[in-house]
Amino acid sequence: MSTVSATTDVVDELERENASLRHAIQVLHEVSRLVHGALEFESTCYAVLTGVTAGVGLGFNRAMLFLLRDGHVVLEGTMAVGPADREEADRVWKALELNRHDLPTLHEAGLTALRAKSVLDARVRLHQVHLKGDSIVARALKESRLVRGVAGGDDLDGLLDLGTGLAAPLVGSDGPVGVLYADNRFTARKPDAVIEHVLALVGDHFARAVENARRFEREARAARTDALTGLGHHGALMEHLALAVTEAGQRNRPLSVVMADLDDFKGVNDKFGHLAGDALLAGLSARLRNHLRSTETPYRYGGEEFAVVLPGEDFETARTVAERIRRAIADQPFSLTDGFVVPMTCSLGVAELKPGMSLHAFIDAADQALLNAKRAGKNRVLG
């Protein structure tokens, strides 16, 4: 090989490295902008995973996030972005190539899709990674460095692609946060040194973003929560219902609400004192959470009155939920302060949103049904 040819090859290689570095720096900048503008935890996580996987980003086929659980013994699968199989991968890449969206557009579109939970995302959320294990996910955090996959290692029951996988530790100002993992399962492309370095930088930057997002959500939750019961307060209920009413109209889906009021609550306060009454309300909220599904959201409406929002549920289903609540309260006495135990019942009103019904009329319908249940003898469900 001539000296001129060898020099040309070196120059070409340097140009490729410089182009890769410029692209990686641009991706890091774009991801930083997305993360900076995403206060909510889910949006923050998805901003980074989008930047790691998108064709306009680092270009990995898949990315996964594992965060430390309280106690710092186990990493829990938290979120994932990427296709579940090669067929889906081909379909996704063709769509990306055709549309050529920029990173912010992909992030916004992906957040909407994420709420439907992809196959890969659902699979990742089932995984727990013990730090005593030898997977690259666990090792990245234990060794505080970026770790490459190696043949024959722990692939978490086939979840990871060790031939192309990288795991970057997330360490924030408050300590270890979790691990960012990425691989090229479908293209089998091994990441180069520049991409490895940038992934480590993304992980380092992302750790602080996760801490901030968690802090923001804790503060937001506290501002929207009733201090005594731990349930959302009246303002949070009204915000939820306003959004739910709009969404139900746009999607032509049912929406119902249940209003519940403890029967003869004043007698408990008069006989046992207000501390006992507070204990009863706290016990009621705990029982509601235990007997409601994840889509059935309870709130403290005010005083001894509670509400449950049921998106996607019609009147008959809402009546079934209300009856479940009634039995949960009536079938077992409540333990109060100073060893007091009292039986308790509640009356419940059910309403389903009708076409053209305003938020005020919707709530008023449930309140009226509750009032009718009280007048009819209490401890019953009416609508």
BATITI-689809 format. One record per residue (C-alpha): z, y, x; residue in one letter. Coordinates in steps of 0.001 Angstrom, whole numbers, plus 500000, padded with zeros to 6 digits. Layout:
! residues N
ZYXa;...
***
This chain:
! residues 383
500000500000500000m;499018503416501438s;501512506176502094t;499804508346499446v;500003505557496854s;503666504892497620a;504466508602497364t;502656508780494020t;504685505845492695d;507924507518493764v;506898510777492110v;505929508959488907d;509266507176488859e;511137510437489391l;509178512045486568e;510060509167484245r;513721509444485204e;513681513210484677n;512003512817481276a;514603510215480285s;517399512478481467l;516029515504479591r;515737513438476399h;519255512042476819a;520732515508477364i;518928516766474262q;520311513836472241v;523820514553473502l;523404518176472437h;522107517193468969e;524892514655468422v;527455517268469495s;526042519694466919r;526178517067464168l;529734516077465036v;530848519699465261h;529553520347461746g;531032517173460224a;534717517585459435l;535073514502457242e;535839511209458966f;532904509235457504e;530398511968458276s;531715512326461827t;531398508606462518c;527928508440461055y;526747511457463065a;527392509617466320v;526011506266465166l;522830508000463985t;522396509697467341g;522856506396469166v;520346504438467063t;517662506831465773a;514237506875467413g;514774510567468078v;518179509662469522g;519150507209472250l;517013504633470482g;519344501627470311f;518517499083467586n;522110498985466329r;525433500766466827a;528934499793465737m;532297501500465714l;535635499740466231f;538814501828465893l;542398501045466823l;544734500125464025r;548310501387464013d;550246499508466679g;547309499520469145h;546927495744469145v;543790495286467061v;540443497063466851l;539064497113463321e;535354497201462491g;534955500635460916t;531248501436460529m;527814500253461667a;524236501521461609v;521173499368462065g;519087496633460440p;520576493252459607a;517551491205460735d;514124491516462374r;512290491925459059e;514450494878458099e;514126496259461636a;510322496255461436d;510449497974458052r;512885500648459250v;510981501405462451w;507686501725460625k;509258504176458194a;510791506202461034l;507507506277462918e;505628507389459819l;508037510152458786n;509311511281462214r;512431512956460807h;514655514953463108d;518227513869463792l;519970516119461198p;517593514918458462t;518176511266459359l;521915511855459399h;521951513425455924e;519710510728454443a;521756508004456094g;525051509314454727l;523701508885451211t;522517505364451978a;525779504491453722l;527704504794450471r;525780501738449275a;526990499858452407k;524346498072454458s;524533494365455274v;525365495088458910l;527980497684457966d;529674495260455560a;529691492535458221r;531205494791460880v;533975495923458534r;535114492298458240l;535782492022461972h;539033492544463814q;538988492448467605v;542257491610469349h;542771493445472614l;543973490208474211k;540461488811473735g;537632488877476275d;534806490448474245s;533107493474475758i;534534495515472877v;538104494649473862a;537395494939477595r;535909498424477294a;539175499758475932l;541463497727478202k;539503498697481320e;538746502277480188s;535097502046481236r;531662501257479880l;531125497469479839v;527823495576479752r;527364492302477906g;527160489118479959v;525698485737479021a;528297483283477819g;530817485947476807g;532514486417473450d;529859487664471016d;532257487931468035l;530701485053466093d;527158486182466839g;527715489813465854l;526975491209469334l;523846490870471458d;525256490338474929l;521903490516476664g;521466494207475827t;524889495273474552g;527019498121475889l;530568499042474878a;531983502497475626a;535701503293475292p;536823506154473074l;539845507872474610v;540970511145473084g;543588513703473963s;546212511633472107d;545261508362473832g;542961505396473062p;540979505699469820v;538502502820469773g;535157501560471071v;531523502540470492l;529155499561470832y;525334499586470881a;522595497011471558d;518878496236471281n;519005492885469529r;515482493128468113f;513528494744470971t;515526493039473778a;515125496267475775r;517815496669478437k;519183500218478569p;518599502077481814d;521231503829483929a;520627507225482284v;521116505820478781i;524258504007479906e;525674507221481312h;524871509240478184v;526371506579475910l;529583506858477914a;529481510649477493l;528890510292473745v;531897507977473553g;534057510438475479d;533053513348473262h;533285511289470075f;536901510266470699a;538108513823470251r;535879514253467201a;537476511189465558v;540949512567466261e;540009515904464713n;538382514260461671a;541440512082461068r;543713515109461380r;541543517096458971f;541573514297456390e;545357513867456659r;545844517575456045e;543294517631453224a;544944514599451624r;548366516218451854a;547014519358450199a;545604517298447309r;548551514919446844t;551581515081444587d;554586514925446914a;556763512749444645l;554299510059443628t;551735510112446434g;548949510279443837l;546355513015443616g;547710516060441788h;546295517928438782h;543889520029440853g;542491516973442629a;542020515244439263l;540060518165437858m;537810518302440941e;537152514556440717h;536394514709436999l;534068517700437393a;532038515849440030l;532131512609438035a;530888514330434877v;527960515879436790t;527068512582438474e;527300510629435215a;524842513048433613g;522411512937436536q;522427509147436847r;522795508375433148n;525854506245433858r;529015505851431747p;532280507583432639l;535684507063431063s;539190508380431554v;542587506987430578v;545571509258429904m;549012507639430064a;552398509129429145d;555786507465429593l;557614506958426293d;561025508634425965d;561127509755429590f;563448512636428746k;566102510112427747g;566105508678431273v;566686512123432769n;569412512914430228d;571249509605430701k;570834508885434425f;569942512265435951g;566830513777437444h;566995511736440654l;566706508601438535a;563784510187436693g;562078510900440016d;562629507298441099a;561031506132437854l;557943508304438407l;557616507074442002a;557988503473440805g;555371504016438125l;552855505379440653s;553416502356442904a;552867500022439967r;549666501844439020l;548274501429442535r;549166497733442519n;547425497051439198h;544304499186439588l;541104498332441429r;539691500471444232s;537228502190441857t;539983503013439337e;541596506201440670t;545039507289439370p;546364510867439348y;549543512599438258r;548336514858435474y;551691516601435101g;555313515744434287g;555434512118433173e;551730512041432278e;549147510250434442f;545370509899434365a;542965507241435641v;539311508100436294v;536851505246435691l;533326506069436928p;530646503686435713g;532901502221432992e;532290502376429249d;534865502740426479f;535593499025425983e;536135498444429691t;538388501499429822a;540439500089426940r;540878496875428927t;542075498866431942v;544477500850429749a;545894497653428273e;546387496290431786r;548368499431432643i;550425499214429450r;551444495618430199r;552206496382433830a;554720499011432729i;556222497236429729a;556530493730431175d;558971494537433979q;561948496965434014p;562149499707436655f;564877499926439307s;566301503440439572l;568915505106441769t;572497503765441955d;571401500312440832g;570284501329437353f;567552499171435815v;565724500390432717v;562897499012430560p;560033501432429995m;556864501666427928t;553966504075427835c;551344505298425390s;547722505568426455l;544610507383425241g;541059506432426223v;537894508535426102a;534292507966427191e;532023510852428140l;529416511497425444k;526004513135425992p;526363516895426179g;530180516721426277m;531847519340428471s;534617518552430952l;537131520324428723h;536051518376425629a;536168515105427602f;539773515656428692i;540741516903425248d;539382513690423683a;541614511579425944a;544618513837425253d;544062513566421507q;543839509771421734a;547114509756423669l;548773511943421036l;547578509551418318n;549087506613420230a;552426508448420346k;552305509198416627r;551378505598415802a;554600504245417310g;554165504415421099k;553607501550423579n;549963501174422566r;546397502078423529v;544195504185421255l;540845505901421693g;
***
